[in-house]
Amino acid sequence: MGTEAVLALMEATPTSQPVVIALSGNQTVRVPLMHCVEKTSAVAEAMSSKRFKEAQELRGRSFKGNLETYIRLSKLRPK
């Protein structure tokens, strides 16, 4: 991701849209900053309205998988 960040900086102009460097699957991608802000706000709104499934879907596949793993592991008890 560091290389992509450097490339984004080198290619940027004063009128370039700000981006966040992220991973999508196993690919490094540039996501418009405002899209990230809007998505984060949507997650916060869903959480405050107790729409947890919607918040989970907004967070994405990786979050959902990590949450399921956490729930499974938190239920395990040593013998």
LUMTORTOR-205254 format. One line per 2 residues: number of its first residue (from 0); their letters; for each residue x, y, z of C-alpha. Coordinates in Angstrom, 1 decimal, always signed. Each point is the difference from the previous one (the first is absolute). Layout:
<recs>
NUM> A> X:Y:Z  ...
</recs>
This chain:
<recs>
0> MG> +0.0:+0.0:+0.0  +2.9:+2.3:+0.6
2> TE> +1.1:-0.1:-3.6  -3.5:+0.8:-1.2
4> AV> -0.1:+3.0:+2.5  +3.2:+1.3:-1.5
6> LA> -1.3:-0.4:-3.5  -3.2:+1.8:+0.9
8> LM> +2.0:+2.9:+1.4  +2.3:+0.2:-3.0
10> EA> -3.0:+0.0:-2.4  -2.0:+2.5:+2.1
12> TP> -0.8:+3.5:-1.3  -1.4:+2.9:+1.9
14> TS> -3.5:-0.9:-1.4  +0.3:-3.8:+0.7
16> QP> -2.7:-1.5:+2.1  +1.3:-1.2:+3.4
18> VV> +0.2:-3.8:+0.2  +0.5:-2.6:+2.7
20> IA> +2.3:-3.0:-0.9  -1.8:-3.2:+1.0
22> LS> -0.1:-3.7:-0.7  -2.9:-1.5:-2.0
24> GN> +0.5:-3.8:+0.1  +3.7:-0.3:-0.5
26> QT> +0.3:+3.1:-2.2  +1.2:+3.5:+1.0
28> VR> -2.6:+2.6:-1.1  -0.6:+3.7:+0.2
30> VP> -3.3:+0.9:+1.5  -1.3:+3.6:+0.0
32> LM> +0.2:+1.5:+3.4  -3.5:+1.2:+0.0
34> HC> -1.3:-3.4:-0.8  +1.8:-1.4:+3.1
36> VE> -1.4:+2.8:+2.1  -3.6:-0.6:-1.2
38> KT> +0.4:-3.7:+0.6  +1.3:+0.5:+3.5
40> SA> -2.9:+2.4:+0.7  -2.4:-2.6:-1.3
42> VA> +1.5:-2.7:+2.3  -0.3:+2.4:+3.0
44> EA> -3.6:+0.8:-0.8  -0.9:-3.7:-0.3
46> MS> +1.7:-0.8:+3.3  -1.7:+2.9:+1.8
48> SK> -3.3:-1.2:-1.4  +0.8:-3.6:+1.1
50> RF> -0.1:-1.3:-3.6  +3.0:-2.3:+0.7
52> KE> -0.4:-2.2:-3.1  +0.0:+3.0:-2.2
54> AQ> +3.1:+1.4:+1.7  +1.7:-3.3:-0.4
56> EL> -0.8:-0.1:-3.7  +1.3:+3.6:-0.4
58> RG> +3.3:-1.0:+1.6  +0.6:-2.7:-2.6
60> RS> +0.8:-3.7:-0.4  +3.3:+0.0:+2.0
62> FK> -1.7:+1.7:+2.9  -2.8:-2.5:+0.0
64> GN> +2.5:-2.9:-0.1  +2.0:+1.4:+2.8
66> LE> -3.1:+0.6:+2.1  -1.1:-3.6:-0.5
68> TY> +3.4:-1.3:+1.0  +0.0:+2.2:+3.1
70> IR> -3.5:-1.2:+1.0  +1.1:-3.6:-0.4
72> LS> +3.2:+0.4:+1.9  -1.6:+2.0:+2.8
74> KL> -2.3:-2.9:+0.7  +2.8:-2.5:+0.5
76> RP> +0.9:-0.8:+3.6  +3.2:-1.9:+1.1
78> K> -0.5:-3.3:+1.6
</recs>
